[in-house]
Amino acid sequence: MGRRLLTILLPTAFVLALALSGCAQSETGTASERPDSTGPVPEQTFYDYRAIETNGGVREYVLDSDRMQKFPNREELHLVRVKMDFYREGGYFSTLTSDSGRANPITKDVFVWGHVVVVTIDQRRLTTQELYYDSAAGRIRNNVFNTLDRGQDVVTGIGLEATPDLEYIELKQQVEATVGDETTQELK
């Protein structure tokens, strides 16, 4: 009976020792890859992340994310479910939302993708799949399809440069517009 118990316990102890040594390695951060080899493991994860960018004490934007991840040897932060409120002279004027994004804490630039929408206080709306916010220039840009609408007026095109308040908008290619006639709509 004692020999049988020893035969069962020794392999179990060996497997347990291997498992514990593997855990010790990953806790110290020496393993930079996930066990399933799907990519790097974040060194930091924050939930309900918020970054407030100011210039001379005046708010320029507030960036909120459900989850922020910082990966080893990468400057940019990975963001999940992004909301970005833009301000001019401290006053709010538009909100950007997206599924995902990356933010550079040094340059203050932000790149977002997946169901990107910008809505201004007067209800102008930009819908696209990706958008780059250039903090130094104070502009948003992309090279993909965009839809701009305000009520029944809709403009589409590929490639965009604009201010986040959508006051200045330049569509680059294949621009098309549909202008609704409010007078005709009211008569019907």
Secondary structure, 3 states (H helix, E strand, C coil): CHHHHHHHHHHHHHHHHHHHHHHHHHHHCCCCECCCCCCECCCEEEEEEEEEEEECCEEEEEEEEEEEEECCCCCCEEEEEEEEEEEECCEEEEEEEEEEEEECCCCCCEEEEEEEEEEECCCCEEEEEEEEEECCCCEEEEEEEEEEEECCEEEEEEEEEECCCCCCEEEEEEEEEECCCHHHHHHC
